[in-house]
Amino acid sequence: MKHLLLGIVMLTLSGCFGEEDRIHTVDELMADEVLLAKIISECRNNPGALRQTPNCQNAEAADWKLRLERMNKALGG
């Protein structure tokens, strides 16, 4: 019984902390521009600590790809 209760508590708590530590792919960030803007904002507000993190690097890559797609579309491509 004690192990069951401990397992339930651990599963409940693990659901609270998983999303912040998740590394988002470039494609995920391109599909969710609200999340992309949030991550870019956080990264630009603290570049010394966050610039080299995977999420910041992926967000910058996604932002660059989206800008290129928009530019290509604007030029008729």
C-alpha positions, -999 to +999 in steps of 0.1 A: +000+000+000+028+024+009+045+018-025+012+024-044+007+057-026+043+067-033+039+058-070+008+079-073+025+109-056+055+106-079+034+104-111+013+134-100+044+155-093+062+144-124+034+159-145+039+193-129+075+197-139+080+180-172+069+207-197+094+234-187+124+211-191+112+197-224+133+204-255+112+215-284+123+207-319+126+233-347+095+218-364+074+220-332+084+256-327+076+265-363+041+250-359+035+269-326+044+305-330+031+315-296+055+290-279+083+302-303+077+338-293+078+329-256+110+310-258+127+337-279+117+363-255+131+343-225+163+337-244+168+373-254+161+385-219+188+363-204+213+355-232+242+349-209+226+320-192+203+307-219+219+313-253+236+279-255+205+259-243+189+236-269+155+253-267+171+287-274+191+274-303+161+256-318+140+287-313+165+308-332+167+283-360+128+281-362+126+319-362+151+321-391+133+294-411+100+311-407+115+345-417+130+328-448+096+312-457+078+345-453+104+363-474+102+337-501+064+339-501+065+377-503+088+375-533+063+352-551+081+319-546 
